[in-house]
Every structure is written in structure tokens, then in C-alpha cells.
């Protein structure tokens, strides 16, 4: 069972998180400003790196307030015999990219200031416009989906102007009647044999459906399986899928940044056919969650997270 989100933080833990986020923001602003790079570009890369380190065994987990880390060959130079070299002069001699960000005479890839300075310097080589940032990401990661993920995180940070975007809500308001249970892995027959990748929340037609997270609307429209559906990507590389809607919030469109709790649509029974098909099953919200780990994306059971968010709203 994969549970991404924990229950409410204690006051002490919340204070600690606020202090950590404040420290990170100071770093992003400082080293972004030095290279005329928007702080949210550095923040987005750092958050993406943190996300994949949490779910990948093949990547070292950086024990630091900043998660960005460079490969030793990139930092010191592929032909450098000393992979732990911290001398700016010899690193440059061997074509390494590591830089001294805090002016202590060392370019240390384990030092957060040197790391952020180096990343900001790399980005500045391409320019500070959005399209330049996208090109820089492609040259660095060489994966289209990773570029899109980081661009999304950047957009969310820019729109909200804060790093503290960890709050979530249950997708259906508590004042409405609804019911649900764990339906992960149940068999589904329409459209071919497949398993159920989500949780069904049964409710009446027209019950408001809320964005469970801060994110960007990645998908909005018709799908023969999910009917009228909305897909939202958050800062944790997670895609939140809301399907079988009766209608959308007409003030929203694909590409919009939404806040936690924003009404994105209304419960319906659409799907299982050509566009407009409805009524083939009782009205309900299908809620799914998909995680991208920097290599691939897979579905995981949203039921544990839903239970936590439901308890928090009561």
C-alpha cells in the first residue's frame, strides 16, 4: 500500500516545516537573483529532484534542505581523476561544471549554496524566459515528461508565490451525502478486461467536485472510459484524475492553476461510450492518483489518502 500523505502535522512539526520552507525560499531568491533567474525555476527543479528521490532506490537521497544533486562526472569533469575535487581551477581544467557559490574557495557538490549557484549559472546560459527554461531542462534531463513536470511545478509556485502548498481536501464537501469504499484492483469489463485504478465515491447528481490539491489542469474534456473528466498535476509529480463528471466548472480551462478546494465540476454518470454518453451506471466520482518517478508513471491506490483527507474535514 502506497500512502503519500500523512495526517495533520503537529504545531511543532508545522513550525519546523515553515522554517525549512523559509530557508529554501531564501536560497532560491538569493541564487536566482544573482543570475537573473526567477526563484520558482530553482524551486521547481529542487522539488522535482526531491520527489523522485523519495520513490527511487537507484538515486541517493540527499540529506539536506536542498535536494538538487549533480553527478560527479558533471561536477568535477568526466576525465578528472579526483571525483571529489573541490578546486574550481582543476574542475574547470577538466571541463567540470561545479562552481563556488559561497566564495569559500571551494566548489563542493555537497554544499547547498555551491549546488544552487551552479544550477542557476547553468540555467542562465539559456536565458530567463519560459521557453529558455524549457530548453535548459531538456538539455539537462533529456526526458519530455520530466520537462513538463518541472514546468508545471514552476507554474504552480509562480501563481501562488509560496512554497507552502501541502494542504489537501476531500473531493466531495462534507455537507453532501456520499459513500465509498476501497475499490482498487476490482475487475472492470467495459472496453476490455482491466482493473479499477482508483476509488469510486457515490453521490447524487450535481454534487460539487473539488480539486483535492493545488495544481495545474493538465486534462479537461471527454474520454470514452472516464466521460467528462479533469486531470490535475501537483508539485509532487502526482496526477489527480476526476472522472464521470456531469459537467465542468465553466470558469476553468486546460492549463489553469487551481487552488486546493476549487470546484472543478459536478458529479455525474458520464462515460463508457461516445462523447455525451451518460447513465450507464449510478452517479459517482471516480478518483485516481498517478505518480511519475522520473522514469515512468503508475497508478496507486488513492483510498488511504482519501480517508485521511475525509477525517481532516470533519
C-alpha positions as CSV (number, residue, x, y, z in Angstrom):
1,X,0.0,0.0,0.0
2,X,1.4,3.4,-1.0
3,X,0.4,6.3,1.3
4,X,1.9,9.5,0.2
5,X,0.3,12.0,2.6
6,X,0.2,11.8,6.3
7,X,-2.4,13.2,8.8
8,X,-2.3,16.7,10.1
9,X,1.0,18.0,11.3
10,X,1.5,18.8,15.0
11,X,2.1,22.5,15.8
12,X,5.8,21.7,16.4
13,X,6.2,19.9,13.1
14,X,4.4,22.6,11.2
15,X,6.7,25.3,12.7
16,X,9.7,23.2,11.6
17,X,8.3,22.9,8.1
18,X,7.7,26.6,7.9
19,X,11.3,27.3,8.9
20,X,12.6,24.8,6.4
21,X,10.5,26.3,3.6
22,X,11.6,29.8,4.6
23,X,15.2,28.7,4.4
24,X,14.7,27.2,1.0
25,X,13.0,30.3,-0.3
26,X,15.9,32.5,0.8
27,X,18.3,30.3,-1.1
28,X,16.1,30.3,-4.3
29,X,15.8,34.1,-4.2
30,X,19.4,34.7,-3.4
31,X,21.0,32.5,-6.1
32,X,18.2,33.1,-8.6
33,X,18.7,36.8,-8.3
34,X,22.4,36.6,-8.8
35,X,21.8,35.0,-12.3
36,X,18.6,36.8,-13.1
37,X,16.7,33.5,-12.8
38,X,13.2,33.5,-11.3
39,X,13.2,31.8,-7.9
40,X,10.4,29.4,-8.9
41,X,12.6,27.9,-11.6
42,X,15.1,26.8,-9.0
43,X,12.3,25.8,-6.6
44,X,10.7,23.6,-9.3
45,X,13.9,21.7,-10.1
46,X,14.6,21.2,-6.4
47,X,11.1,19.9,-5.7
48,X,11.2,17.5,-8.7
49,X,14.5,16.1,-7.5
50,X,13.1,15.7,-4.0
51,X,10.0,13.9,-5.4
52,X,11.9,11.3,-7.3
53,X,14.4,10.7,-4.5
54,X,11.5,9.7,-2.3
55,X,10.4,6.9,-4.6
56,X,13.5,5.7,-6.4
57,X,16.0,3.3,-4.9
58,X,18.6,4.0,-7.6
59,X,19.0,7.6,-6.7
60,X,20.9,8.7,-3.5
61,X,18.7,10.6,-1.1
62,X,20.3,14.0,-0.4
63,X,20.2,14.7,3.4
64,X,19.9,18.4,3.0
65,X,17.4,21.3,2.8
66,X,18.1,21.3,-0.9
67,X,17.6,18.2,-2.9
68,X,19.3,19.1,-6.2
69,X,22.4,16.9,-6.7
70,X,24.9,16.7,-9.6
71,X,26.6,13.6,-10.9
72,X,30.3,13.5,-10.0
73,X,31.3,13.5,-13.7
74,X,29.2,16.5,-14.4
75,X,30.5,18.4,-11.4
76,X,34.2,17.5,-11.5
77,X,34.7,16.6,-15.2
78,X,34.5,13.1,-16.7
79,X,38.3,12.9,-17.1
80,X,39.1,14.3,-13.7
81,X,40.9,11.5,-11.7
82,X,39.6,13.1,-8.5
83,X,35.8,12.8,-8.5
84,X,35.5,14.6,-5.2
85,X,37.5,17.6,-6.4
86,X,36.5,20.9,-4.9
87,X,39.1,23.1,-6.6
88,X,37.4,25.5,-9.0
89,X,40.6,25.7,-11.0
90,X,41.1,21.9,-11.7
91,X,37.4,21.4,-12.1
92,X,37.4,23.9,-14.8
93,X,40.5,22.4,-16.3
94,X,38.8,19.0,-16.7
95,X,35.6,20.6,-18.1
96,X,33.6,20.2,-14.9
97,X,30.6,22.4,-14.2
98,X,30.9,22.8,-10.4
99,X,31.2,26.3,-9.2
100,X,32.0,28.1,-5.9
101,X,28.7,29.7,-4.8
102,X,29.6,30.9,-1.3
103,X,33.1,32.3,-2.0
104,X,34.9,29.9,0.3
105,X,37.4,28.9,-2.4
106,X,35.8,25.5,-2.9
107,X,33.3,24.1,-5.4
108,X,31.7,21.4,-3.2
109,X,28.9,19.4,-4.7
110,X,27.8,18.6,-1.2
111,X,27.3,22.3,-0.3
112,X,23.8,23.6,-1.0
113,X,25.0,27.1,-1.9
114,X,27.5,25.8,-4.4
115,X,24.9,23.5,-5.9
116,X,22.2,26.2,-6.3
117,X,24.7,28.6,-7.7
118,X,25.9,26.0,-10.2
119,X,22.3,25.2,-11.3
120,X,21.4,28.9,-11.6
121,X,24.5,29.5,-13.6
122,X,23.6,26.6,-15.9
123,X,20.0,28.0,-16.4
124,X,21.4,31.5,-17.1
125,X,23.3,30.2,-20.1
126,X,20.0,29.7,-21.9
127,X,18.2,32.9,-20.7
128,X,15.5,33.6,-18.2
129,X,12.3,33.4,-20.3
130,X,9.9,30.4,-20.0
131,X,10.9,28.9,-23.4
132,X,14.6,29.2,-22.4
133,X,13.9,27.4,-19.2
134,X,12.2,24.6,-21.1
135,X,15.1,24.2,-23.4
136,X,17.6,24.1,-20.5
137,X,15.5,21.4,-18.8
138,X,15.5,19.3,-22.0
139,X,19.3,19.6,-22.4
140,X,19.8,18.6,-18.7
141,X,17.3,15.8,-18.3
142,X,16.6,14.6,-21.8
143,X,13.1,13.5,-21.0
144,X,10.0,15.3,-22.3
145,X,7.8,14.2,-19.4
146,X,10.3,15.5,-16.8
147,X,10.4,18.8,-18.6
148,X,6.6,19.0,-18.4
149,X,6.6,18.1,-14.8
150,X,9.1,20.7,-13.8
151,X,7.4,23.4,-15.9
152,X,4.1,22.5,-14.1
153,X,5.7,22.8,-10.7
154,X,7.2,26.1,-11.6
155,X,3.9,27.4,-12.8
156,X,2.2,26.4,-9.5
157,X,4.9,28.1,-7.4
158,X,4.8,31.3,-9.6
159,X,1.0,31.6,-9.4
160,X,0.8,31.0,-5.6
161,X,4.1,32.8,-4.7
162,X,4.8,30.4,-1.9
163,X,6.3,27.0,-1.3
164,X,3.8,26.0,1.4
165,X,1.3,24.1,-0.9
166,X,0.8,20.9,1.1
167,X,-2.8,21.2,2.1
168,X,-5.4,18.8,0.6
169,X,-9.1,18.4,0.8
170,X,-11.6,15.5,0.3
171,X,-13.0,16.0,-3.2
172,X,-16.7,16.0,-2.1
173,X,-18.0,18.5,0.5
174,X,-18.9,17.0,3.8
175,X,-22.4,18.6,3.8
176,X,-23.4,16.3,0.9
177,X,-24.3,12.6,1.2
178,X,-21.8,10.2,-0.3
179,X,-20.4,6.8,0.2
180,X,-17.2,5.0,-0.8
181,X,-15.1,2.0,-0.1
182,X,-11.8,0.7,-1.3
183,X,-12.3,-0.5,-4.9
184,X,-8.7,-0.6,-6.0
185,X,-8.0,-3.5,-8.3
186,X,-11.6,-4.5,-8.8
187,X,-12.4,-6.0,-12.2
188,X,-13.8,-3.8,-15.0
189,X,-15.2,-5.3,-18.2
190,X,-16.2,-2.4,-20.4
191,X,-13.7,-1.7,-23.1
192,X,-11.8,-5.0,-22.4
193,X,-10.7,-6.7,-19.2
194,X,-8.9,-4.3,-16.9
195,X,-8.6,-3.4,-13.2
196,X,-10.0,-0.4,-11.4
197,X,-7.3,2.2,-10.9
198,X,-9.0,4.4,-8.3
199,X,-11.8,4.8,-5.8
200,X,-15.4,5.4,-6.6
201,X,-17.3,7.9,-4.5
202,X,-21.0,7.6,-4.9
203,X,-23.1,10.7,-4.6
204,X,-26.1,12.4,-6.1
205,X,-26.1,14.2,-9.5
206,X,-24.8,17.7,-9.2
207,X,-22.7,17.3,-6.0
208,X,-19.7,19.7,-6.4
209,X,-16.3,18.1,-7.0
210,X,-13.4,19.9,-5.5
211,X,-9.7,20.0,-6.5
212,X,-8.0,17.9,-3.8
213,X,-4.7,19.7,-4.3
214,X,-3.0,22.8,-5.6
215,X,-2.1,22.1,-9.2
216,X,-2.4,22.7,-13.0
217,X,-5.3,21.4,-15.1
218,X,-3.5,19.1,-17.4
219,X,-6.6,17.4,-19.0
220,X,-10.1,18.6,-19.3
221,X,-12.6,17.0,-21.7
222,X,-14.1,13.8,-22.9
223,X,-12.7,10.2,-22.6
224,X,-14.7,7.2,-23.6
225,X,-13.9,5.4,-20.3
226,X,-14.0,8.4,-17.9
227,X,-16.5,10.5,-19.6
228,X,-16.2,14.2,-18.8
229,X,-13.0,14.3,-16.7
230,X,-10.4,16.6,-15.3
231,X,-6.8,15.8,-14.6
232,X,-4.7,17.9,-12.2
233,X,-0.9,17.7,-11.8
234,X,0.5,18.8,-8.4
235,X,4.0,19.8,-7.1
236,X,4.7,16.2,-6.0
237,X,4.7,14.7,-9.6
238,X,1.2,13.3,-8.9
239,X,-1.7,13.4,-11.4
240,X,-5.1,13.5,-9.8
241,X,-7.9,12.2,-12.0
242,X,-11.6,13.1,-11.6
243,X,-13.9,11.2,-13.9
244,X,-17.6,10.6,-14.8
245,X,-18.5,14.2,-14.2
246,X,-21.8,15.6,-15.2
247,X,-20.4,19.0,-16.1
248,X,-17.4,21.2,-15.6
249,X,-16.8,24.5,-13.8
250,X,-17.2,26.7,-16.9
251,X,-14.8,29.3,-15.5
252,X,-11.9,26.8,-15.8
253,X,-9.9,25.5,-18.7
254,X,-6.9,23.4,-19.5
255,X,-3.7,25.0,-18.3
256,X,-5.3,26.9,-15.4
257,X,-3.7,26.8,-12.0
258,X,-6.2,25.8,-9.3
259,X,-6.1,26.0,-5.6
260,X,-7.0,23.3,-3.2
261,X,-10.8,23.2,-2.8
262,X,-11.6,24.9,-6.1
263,X,-14.8,23.4,-7.6
264,X,-13.8,21.8,-10.9
265,X,-17.1,20.1,-11.8
266,X,-20.1,18.2,-10.6
267,X,-20.9,14.5,-10.0
268,X,-22.4,12.7,-13.0
269,X,-22.5,9.3,-14.7
270,X,-20.8,10.1,-18.0
271,X,-18.6,7.7,-19.9
272,X,-18.5,4.2,-21.4
273,X,-19.2,5.3,-24.9
274,X,-19.0,8.1,-27.5
275,X,-18.9,11.7,-26.4
276,X,-22.0,12.6,-24.3
277,X,-22.8,9.0,-23.2
278,X,-24.3,9.0,-19.7
279,X,-26.4,6.9,-17.4
280,X,-24.7,3.6,-17.8
281,X,-24.0,3.4,-14.1
282,X,-25.1,5.2,-10.9
283,X,-23.8,8.7,-10.4
284,X,-20.4,8.8,-8.8
285,X,-16.9,10.3,-8.9
286,X,-14.0,8.1,-10.0
287,X,-10.9,9.4,-8.3
288,X,-7.5,8.2,-9.3
289,X,-3.9,9.1,-8.5
290,X,-0.8,8.5,-10.6
291,X,2.8,9.1,-9.7
292,X,5.7,9.9,-12.0
293,X,9.1,8.9,-10.7
294,X,11.3,10.5,-13.4
295,X,11.2,7.3,-15.5
296,X,7.7,6.2,-15.7
297,X,4.2,6.9,-14.3
298,X,2.0,4.4,-12.5
299,X,-1.3,4.3,-10.6
300,X,-1.5,3.8,-6.9
301,X,-4.4,3.3,-4.5
302,X,-5.9,6.7,-3.5
303,X,-8.2,5.2,-0.8
304,X,-5.7,5.8,2.1
305,X,-5.2,9.4,1.2
306,X,-9.0,9.9,0.8
307,X,-9.6,8.6,4.3
308,X,-7.0,11.0,5.7
309,X,-8.5,14.0,3.9
310,X,-12.0,13.0,4.9
311,X,-11.0,12.8,8.6
312,X,-9.4,16.2,8.4
313,X,-12.6,17.9,7.1
314,X,-14.8,16.5,9.8
